[in-house]
Amino acid sequence: MKKNYIVEETFNEMRIDRWLRHRFGKIPQSFIEKNLRNGKIKLNNKKIKSSVKIKTNDKIDIFNFNFKEKITLRQNKFKPSNEIIKENENLIIDNNDDFIVINKKSGISVQGGTKSKKNLVDIFSKSEIFYNTKPYSVHRLDKDTSGVFLLAKNRKTAQLLTTLFRLRKVHKTYLAICHGELLKDKGFWKNDLVRYEGKKKIIEHAETSFKVLDKNINSSLVKMKPVTGRKHQLRKQLFILGHSIIGDNKYNNQVDTKSINKNLMLHSYEIKFMINEKKYTYRALLPEYFKKILNTKRLNFED
């Protein structure tokens, strides 16, 4: 059985493997790679690799793809209660005709997956704010990271914001509380970070501008502005330095794993960008648990 799809403008310059997951749900990378090699997934009638980026109006052909056995279909969406919808609506910083900005809580995913059903896209798809439209995710924010997050209201805005992120014209500032005293007070971190797609090892260069706002022998409060946008970039870079973020259970180089707080002390504090010569700047207030750790660690932060 053959199925044909035409790439919409929203997905211009998206990797083919990401498009497949967006279209059909959680698919193992190994399964995607196998079907690409076997020619069961073709782009414009040609065999391609998973890293190839698709363009608007490209044609994607899928042959004998066994969705039922290998894919968690998107029909298994999270069904939020009215209470959960209202709770997340109360986190909105700005709501205009083209997008919303929210102060995302820690512990909630942007999109649904096998390990996390509760997610912002499914929640806001049921909100009256997105009546006659749907929320479009235009960037990433880890499940356990709090702070500024954007959701577009239409394809045109989604495409525009996605392009701005890709061209590095969206400037984000993060705050983190990490273990130990960072030696340098400001500068750049430049690392080659490793990640895996199945068994395939991928090395990506990462750069971040940083400034230490306060520190003592036990901990540091650091402001970070990522230049690149690698997965878990800030968490990995601090881990490499030997100063993992407090509450990070994945990238943790501390002997004493007993934590006084279960939350990840990483907050997306500010975002800046420009559309049609209009400047947009949004800040997200610090969570109470973040303020509590600042006080416990005797670190000062002036907004």
URWO-V583668 format. One record per residue. N is the residue number from 0. RES is the residue in one small letter. PHI is phi in whole degrees, -180 to 180 (none if undefined). PSI is psi in whole degrees, 0 to 359 (NA if undefined). BURIAL is b if it has 24 or more other ideal C-beta (glycine too) atoms within 12 Angstrom, else e. Layout:
# URWO-V583668
n=N res=RES phi=PHI psi=PSI burial=BURIAL
n=N res=RES phi=PHI psi=PSI burial=BURIAL
This chain:
# URWO-V583668
n=0 res=m phi=none psi=133 burial=e
n=1 res=k phi=-113 psi=134 burial=e
n=2 res=k phi=-123 psi=141 burial=e
n=3 res=n phi=-117 psi=141 burial=e
n=4 res=y phi=-136 psi=143 burial=b
n=5 res=i phi=-108 psi=130 burial=e
n=6 res=v phi=-70 psi=124 burial=b
n=7 res=e phi=-80 psi=160 burial=b
n=8 res=e phi=-58 psi=327 burial=e
n=9 res=t phi=-57 psi=328 burial=b
n=10 res=f phi=-100 psi=13 burial=b
n=11 res=n phi=-58 psi=132 burial=e
n=12 res=e phi=71 psi=18 burial=e
n=13 res=m phi=-91 psi=143 burial=b
n=14 res=r phi=-62 psi=147 burial=b
n=15 res=i phi=-63 psi=324 burial=b
n=16 res=d phi=-69 psi=325 burial=b
n=17 res=r phi=-68 psi=322 burial=b
n=18 res=w phi=-62 psi=318 burial=b
n=19 res=l phi=-60 psi=317 burial=b
n=20 res=r phi=-68 psi=322 burial=b
n=21 res=h phi=-66 psi=323 burial=b
n=22 res=r phi=-78 psi=321 burial=b
n=23 res=f phi=-117 psi=345 burial=b
n=24 res=g phi=112 psi=200 burial=b
n=25 res=k phi=-75 psi=114 burial=b
n=26 res=i phi=-124 psi=131 burial=b
n=27 res=p phi=-60 psi=138 burial=e
n=28 res=q phi=-59 psi=322 burial=b
n=29 res=s phi=-62 psi=325 burial=e
n=30 res=f phi=-69 psi=320 burial=b
n=31 res=i phi=-63 psi=312 burial=b
n=32 res=e phi=-59 psi=317 burial=b
n=33 res=k phi=-61 psi=314 burial=e
n=34 res=n phi=-72 psi=330 burial=b
n=35 res=l phi=-68 psi=316 burial=b
n=36 res=r phi=-63 psi=322 burial=e
n=37 res=n phi=-82 psi=358 burial=e
n=38 res=g phi=76 psi=18 burial=e
n=39 res=k phi=-84 psi=349 burial=b
n=40 res=i phi=-127 psi=120 burial=b
n=41 res=k phi=-128 psi=149 burial=b
n=42 res=l phi=-115 psi=118 burial=b
n=43 res=n phi=53 psi=43 burial=e
n=44 res=n phi=69 psi=17 burial=e
n=45 res=k phi=-124 psi=147 burial=e
n=46 res=k phi=-74 psi=140 burial=e
n=47 res=i phi=-139 psi=173 burial=b
n=48 res=k phi=-98 psi=163 burial=e
n=49 res=s phi=-66 psi=339 burial=b
n=50 res=s phi=-84 psi=352 burial=e
n=51 res=v phi=-66 psi=138 burial=b
n=52 res=k phi=-97 psi=134 burial=e
n=53 res=i phi=-87 psi=160 burial=b
n=54 res=k phi=-127 psi=160 burial=e
n=55 res=t phi=-53 psi=133 burial=e
n=56 res=n phi=74 psi=5 burial=e
n=57 res=d phi=-62 psi=153 burial=b
n=58 res=k phi=-107 psi=127 burial=e
n=59 res=i phi=-112 psi=124 burial=b
n=60 res=d phi=-109 psi=133 burial=b
n=61 res=i phi=-124 psi=125 burial=b
n=62 res=f phi=-111 psi=127 burial=e
n=63 res=n phi=47 psi=45 burial=e
n=64 res=f phi=-84 psi=120 burial=b
n=65 res=n phi=-87 psi=84 burial=e
n=66 res=f phi=-63 psi=318 burial=e
n=67 res=k phi=-63 psi=322 burial=e
n=68 res=e phi=-84 psi=327 burial=e
n=69 res=k phi=-109 psi=349 burial=e
n=70 res=i phi=-123 psi=135 burial=b
n=71 res=t phi=-85 psi=103 burial=e
n=72 res=l phi=-65 psi=150 burial=e
n=73 res=r phi=-72 psi=355 burial=b
n=74 res=q phi=-70 psi=342 burial=e
n=75 res=n phi=-85 psi=55 burial=e
n=76 res=k phi=-77 psi=155 burial=e
n=77 res=f phi=-71 psi=134 burial=b
n=78 res=k phi=-108 psi=98 burial=e
n=79 res=p phi=-75 psi=148 burial=b
n=80 res=s phi=-79 psi=164 burial=e
n=81 res=n phi=-60 psi=327 burial=e
n=82 res=e phi=-65 psi=316 burial=e
n=83 res=i phi=-67 psi=320 burial=b
n=84 res=i phi=-61 psi=312 burial=b
n=85 res=k phi=-64 psi=320 burial=e
n=86 res=e phi=-59 psi=318 burial=e
n=87 res=n phi=-79 psi=330 burial=b
n=88 res=e phi=-63 psi=327 burial=b
n=89 res=n phi=-69 psi=348 burial=e
n=90 res=l phi=-91 psi=0 burial=b
n=91 res=i phi=-71 psi=130 burial=b
n=92 res=i phi=-91 psi=320 burial=b
n=93 res=d phi=-146 psi=144 burial=b
n=94 res=n phi=-138 psi=109 burial=e
n=95 res=n phi=-125 psi=190 burial=e
n=96 res=d phi=-70 psi=339 burial=e
n=97 res=d phi=-110 psi=332 burial=b
n=98 res=f phi=-161 psi=165 burial=b
n=99 res=i phi=-118 psi=155 burial=b
n=100 res=v phi=-123 psi=128 burial=b
n=101 res=i phi=-126 psi=160 burial=b
n=102 res=n phi=-97 psi=87 burial=b
n=103 res=k phi=-61 psi=136 burial=b
n=104 res=k phi=-79 psi=151 burial=b
n=105 res=s phi=-68 psi=143 burial=b
n=106 res=g phi=98 psi=3 burial=e
n=107 res=i phi=-124 psi=134 burial=b
n=108 res=s phi=-81 psi=159 burial=b
n=109 res=v phi=-75 psi=313 burial=b
n=110 res=q phi=-126 psi=157 burial=b
n=111 res=g phi=-73 psi=154 burial=b
n=112 res=g phi=-155 psi=184 burial=e
n=113 res=t phi=-67 psi=329 burial=e
n=114 res=k phi=-95 psi=346 burial=e
n=115 res=s phi=-145 psi=110 burial=e
n=116 res=k phi=-84 psi=317 burial=b
n=117 res=k phi=-66 psi=121 burial=b
n=118 res=n phi=-153 psi=158 burial=b
n=119 res=l phi=-67 psi=321 burial=b
n=120 res=v phi=-62 psi=313 burial=b
n=121 res=d phi=-69 psi=326 burial=b
n=122 res=i phi=-66 psi=310 burial=b
n=123 res=f phi=-76 psi=343 burial=b
n=124 res=s phi=-66 psi=340 burial=b
n=125 res=k phi=-100 psi=1 burial=b
n=126 res=s phi=-85 psi=146 burial=b
n=127 res=e phi=-65 psi=341 burial=e
n=128 res=i phi=-62 psi=330 burial=b
n=129 res=f phi=-107 psi=33 burial=b
n=130 res=y phi=-63 psi=131 burial=e
n=131 res=n phi=67 psi=16 burial=e
n=132 res=t phi=-151 psi=196 burial=e
n=133 res=k phi=-150 psi=158 burial=e
n=134 res=p phi=-78 psi=137 burial=b
n=135 res=y phi=-114 psi=123 burial=b
n=136 res=s phi=-80 psi=127 burial=b
n=137 res=v phi=-116 psi=354 burial=b
n=138 res=h phi=-159 psi=177 burial=b
n=139 res=r phi=-107 psi=153 burial=b
n=140 res=l phi=-155 psi=122 burial=b
n=141 res=d phi=-54 psi=151 burial=b
n=142 res=k phi=-52 psi=316 burial=b
n=143 res=d phi=-90 psi=1 burial=b
n=144 res=t phi=-93 psi=134 burial=b
n=145 res=s phi=-98 psi=170 burial=b
n=146 res=g phi=117 psi=197 burial=b
n=147 res=v phi=-59 psi=128 burial=b
n=148 res=f phi=-147 psi=140 burial=b
n=149 res=l phi=-108 psi=143 burial=b
n=150 res=l phi=-132 psi=123 burial=b
n=151 res=a phi=-79 psi=155 burial=b
n=152 res=k phi=-102 psi=349 burial=b
n=153 res=n phi=-151 psi=164 burial=b
n=154 res=r phi=-64 psi=321 burial=b
n=155 res=k phi=-61 psi=313 burial=e
n=156 res=t phi=-68 psi=322 burial=b
n=157 res=a phi=-61 psi=316 burial=b
n=158 res=q phi=-63 psi=317 burial=b
n=159 res=l phi=-64 psi=311 burial=b
n=160 res=l phi=-66 psi=321 burial=b
n=161 res=t phi=-60 psi=318 burial=b
n=162 res=t phi=-64 psi=317 burial=b
n=163 res=l phi=-61 psi=319 burial=b
n=164 res=f phi=-64 psi=317 burial=b
n=165 res=r phi=-65 psi=324 burial=e
n=166 res=l phi=-86 psi=5 burial=e
n=167 res=r phi=62 psi=38 burial=e
n=168 res=k phi=-103 psi=7 burial=e
n=169 res=v phi=-109 psi=123 burial=b
n=170 res=h phi=-108 psi=119 burial=b
n=171 res=k phi=-113 psi=143 burial=b
n=172 res=t phi=-123 psi=129 burial=b
n=173 res=y phi=-115 psi=152 burial=b
n=174 res=l phi=-119 psi=139 burial=b
n=175 res=a phi=-143 psi=146 burial=b
n=176 res=i phi=-109 psi=119 burial=b
n=177 res=c phi=-118 psi=163 burial=b
n=178 res=h phi=-71 psi=139 burial=b
n=179 res=g phi=80 psi=177 burial=b
n=180 res=e phi=-101 psi=114 burial=e
n=181 res=l phi=-68 psi=133 burial=b
n=182 res=l phi=-73 psi=312 burial=e
n=183 res=k phi=-87 psi=141 burial=e
n=184 res=d phi=-88 psi=338 burial=e
n=185 res=k phi=-163 psi=165 burial=e
n=186 res=g phi=148 psi=207 burial=e
n=187 res=f phi=-127 psi=140 burial=e
n=188 res=w phi=-102 psi=128 burial=b
n=189 res=k phi=-128 psi=118 burial=e
n=190 res=n phi=-139 psi=155 burial=b
n=191 res=d phi=-101 psi=106 burial=e
n=192 res=l phi=-92 psi=144 burial=b
n=193 res=v phi=-107 psi=135 burial=e
n=194 res=r phi=-141 psi=168 burial=e
n=195 res=y phi=-127 psi=140 burial=e
n=196 res=e phi=-113 psi=98 burial=b
n=197 res=g phi=68 psi=239 burial=e
n=198 res=k phi=-97 psi=356 burial=e
n=199 res=k phi=-80 psi=125 burial=e
n=200 res=k phi=-88 psi=128 burial=e
n=201 res=i phi=-124 psi=129 burial=e
n=202 res=i phi=-110 psi=127 burial=e
n=203 res=e phi=-127 psi=134 burial=e
n=204 res=h phi=-76 psi=137 burial=e
n=205 res=a phi=-132 psi=139 burial=b
n=206 res=e phi=-133 psi=138 burial=b
n=207 res=t phi=-143 psi=133 burial=b
n=208 res=s phi=-88 psi=137 burial=b
n=209 res=f phi=-138 psi=157 burial=b
n=210 res=k phi=-147 psi=128 burial=b
n=211 res=v phi=-81 psi=121 burial=b
n=212 res=l phi=-87 psi=328 burial=b
n=213 res=d phi=-164 psi=153 burial=b
n=214 res=k phi=-162 psi=160 burial=b
n=215 res=n phi=-149 psi=186 burial=e
n=216 res=i phi=-64 psi=338 burial=e
n=217 res=n phi=-97 psi=330 burial=e
n=218 res=s phi=-160 psi=167 burial=b
n=219 res=s phi=-139 psi=144 burial=b
n=220 res=l phi=-105 psi=119 burial=b
n=221 res=v phi=-125 psi=138 burial=b
n=222 res=k phi=-100 psi=131 burial=b
n=223 res=m phi=-130 psi=138 burial=b
n=224 res=k phi=-125 psi=99 burial=b
n=225 res=p phi=-68 psi=132 burial=b
n=226 res=v phi=-85 psi=318 burial=e
n=227 res=t phi=-100 psi=171 burial=b
n=228 res=g phi=-126 psi=61 burial=b
n=229 res=r phi=-83 psi=154 burial=b
n=230 res=k phi=-63 psi=128 burial=b
n=231 res=h phi=57 psi=29 burial=b
n=232 res=q phi=-55 psi=306 burial=b
n=233 res=l phi=-67 psi=320 burial=b
n=234 res=r phi=-64 psi=318 burial=b
n=235 res=k phi=-69 psi=319 burial=b
n=236 res=q phi=-66 psi=319 burial=b
n=237 res=l phi=-69 psi=326 burial=b
n=238 res=f phi=-63 psi=316 burial=b
n=239 res=i phi=-62 psi=324 burial=e
n=240 res=l phi=-73 psi=347 burial=b
n=241 res=g phi=88 psi=16 burial=e
n=242 res=h phi=-128 psi=65 burial=b
n=243 res=s phi=-61 psi=154 burial=b
n=244 res=i phi=-71 psi=137 burial=b
n=245 res=i phi=-60 psi=132 burial=b
n=246 res=g phi=90 psi=359 burial=b
n=247 res=d phi=-87 psi=109 burial=b
n=248 res=n phi=-87 psi=346 burial=e
n=249 res=k phi=-90 psi=313 burial=e
n=250 res=y phi=-112 psi=84 burial=b
n=251 res=n phi=-132 psi=116 burial=b
n=252 res=n phi=-112 psi=26 burial=e
n=253 res=q phi=-96 psi=136 burial=e
n=254 res=v phi=-67 psi=316 burial=e
n=255 res=d phi=-86 psi=103 burial=e
n=256 res=t phi=-87 psi=357 burial=e
n=257 res=k phi=-69 psi=121 burial=e
n=258 res=s phi=-111 psi=143 burial=e
n=259 res=i phi=-83 psi=353 burial=e
n=260 res=n phi=-148 psi=141 burial=b
n=261 res=k phi=-89 psi=347 burial=e
n=262 res=n phi=-82 psi=150 burial=b
n=263 res=l phi=-76 psi=126 burial=b
n=264 res=m phi=-86 psi=58 burial=b
n=265 res=l phi=-132 psi=124 burial=b
n=266 res=h phi=-132 psi=127 burial=b
n=267 res=s phi=-78 psi=100 burial=b
n=268 res=y phi=-85 psi=320 burial=b
n=269 res=e phi=-147 psi=149 burial=b
n=270 res=i phi=-139 psi=137 burial=b
n=271 res=k phi=-133 psi=139 burial=e
n=272 res=f phi=-162 psi=172 burial=b
n=273 res=m phi=-132 psi=134 burial=e
n=274 res=i phi=-129 psi=123 burial=e
n=275 res=n phi=51 psi=46 burial=e
n=276 res=e phi=67 psi=10 burial=e
n=277 res=k phi=-102 psi=128 burial=e
n=278 res=k phi=-87 psi=136 burial=e
n=279 res=y phi=-120 psi=129 burial=b
n=280 res=t phi=-135 psi=127 burial=e
n=281 res=y phi=-131 psi=139 burial=b
n=282 res=r phi=-125 psi=146 burial=e
n=283 res=a phi=-112 psi=126 burial=b
n=284 res=l phi=-59 psi=147 burial=b
n=285 res=l phi=-69 psi=140 burial=b
n=286 res=p phi=-64 psi=155 burial=b
n=287 res=e phi=-61 psi=322 burial=e
n=288 res=y phi=-66 psi=329 burial=b
n=289 res=f phi=-68 psi=316 burial=b
n=290 res=k phi=-62 psi=322 burial=b
n=291 res=k phi=-64 psi=317 burial=e
n=292 res=i phi=-68 psi=323 burial=b
n=293 res=l phi=-57 psi=316 burial=b
n=294 res=n phi=-67 psi=317 burial=e
n=295 res=t phi=-63 psi=320 burial=e
n=296 res=k phi=-87 psi=1 burial=b
n=297 res=r phi=59 psi=49 burial=e
n=298 res=l phi=-114 psi=140 burial=b
n=299 res=n phi=-105 psi=140 burial=e
n=300 res=f phi=-135 psi=123 burial=b
n=301 res=e phi=-107 psi=117 burial=e
n=302 res=d phi=-71 psi=NA burial=e
